[in-house]
Every structure is written in structure tokens, then in C-alpha cells.
Amino acid sequence: DRRQRQMCIRDRQSTGQFKMYFVALGLGVGIAGGYYYIRHHKKKSKFGTETFDWKKQTRQILTRQLSQLPLVIDLPRLVSRITLNSSSGAELQSLKNTDLRILKLVSLLNRDLNHRDLDEDELKAKYLTKSHLDLIGLVNDVSETDLVGKVLKAINQAAIAPAVSNAILLFQGNLLDNQDGWKINILIEEDKISVIHTKSQRARFPKISPFEVTLKIKFEFDKLTGDVTDLNMVM
């Protein structure tokens, strides 16, 4: 019995040593990976904290297909926060129903950018049922290359994620969204289109350092070609 107990103790010790070895190995790999990322992907900012090339990442995101972006999730929650600054903008602001507002947004963007009037009754018949809006079908039917598709690519969480992540790094992680603090303005001018996200942020640890800051993230597109001509973030 005593010999068996000693063998059990040795087995448990061996098992514990192996577990500690793999934990240490995992920590080492994680630390090495983190160091590699910082060493090769980040750079010093004027604030002295680590940042990264958020504009490059944003441009890469904008090259994705519409179906690869979270529009189906984001449009319903964001459409009430969208203001369309064009001759048709008032028509969008007057609608309260989320599904009808999404259809109206797509229709107005087509009118203002593609100079094509879409029959809204046909849109409703094709995409709107009694229970829900077929947003997947609507998004899939928008052209990837026309101006409407370009603008929609800039209206989702993924599009602004690199800029917001960069801001969080600048504040050393002490940054958090204010509830209902996200507004989107689509400005259509003679030669360009701007999509401007305004996000209100607050301190993650207000007892240590209370503050509020507003991020303005701007996407600018050439109205003729649809190319991204400017990406900018100001605080």
C-alpha cells in the first residue's frame, strides 16, 4: 500500500510538471507573438504610445465584398443614427420604421449618386415581408463597384474598427464607448462624398482619470471614380 501511494504521488508530480511545462511554453509563445506584432506592426506616435497603420487596415477592409462586412447586423442598429446631407435628406429623417428607413436610404443613395430612381413599391415588394426585411438579399443586390456600394462599405463597425483601436492605444486602453454616442453623416457634394462617423468616448477607468473625448472618423470618396481619396481621424 505504501509503495502504491508513493507511485501515485510520483505520477501526480510528473503530471503537474508536464502541465507547468505546457503552461510556460504557452506563455512563452504568447509573449513572443505579442513582441513580434509590436516590433513589426506598430510604430511610435507623437504621444509616445504604440500605434499602428490604421489607414492601411481600413483600406484593406474597404476592398472586401459587401457580403463579408457586418452590414446585415449594423444597418438596422445604425440607420436611425444616419443623416443624409443632400437634397433628398429630409425624406430619410421623416421615417421612424427601421426597415422602411433602410429601403429609403438605399433608394435615396441611388437617386443622389447613380441618378437612378428606384421604384420604392417594387423595393418593398421584393425585400419587405410582413415579418422582416430581407436585408441579405438587398445587400447582395447592391453593386460592389458603384458609389452606393462604396458608401455602404463605410457604414459598419468593421470599417471604423482600425481607427477606434488606434485611439484606444493612444489612450493606453483607457477608452470606452458612450452609450448612444455614435452618429453618421453622409455628405454628398459636387465632386466628393464624405462619410463621417462621430463617436463619443469616455474613460474606461473614470475614478483614475475622468474625461470624455469625441472621435471623428472621415471617409472621403471621389464622386466620379469611387476611389478613397482621404481617411482621417480627429479628436
PyMOL commands that set and color helices and strands:
alter all, ss='L'
color gray80, all
select helices_A, chain A and resi 2-41+54-62+66-68+71-81+89-93+98-113+120-127+135-141+147-153+157-170
alter helices_A, ss='H'
color red, helices_A
select strands_A, chain A and resi 42-44+50-52+82-85+176-188+192-202+212-222+228-234
alter strands_A, ss='S'
color yellow, strands_A
deselect
rebuild
show_as cartoon
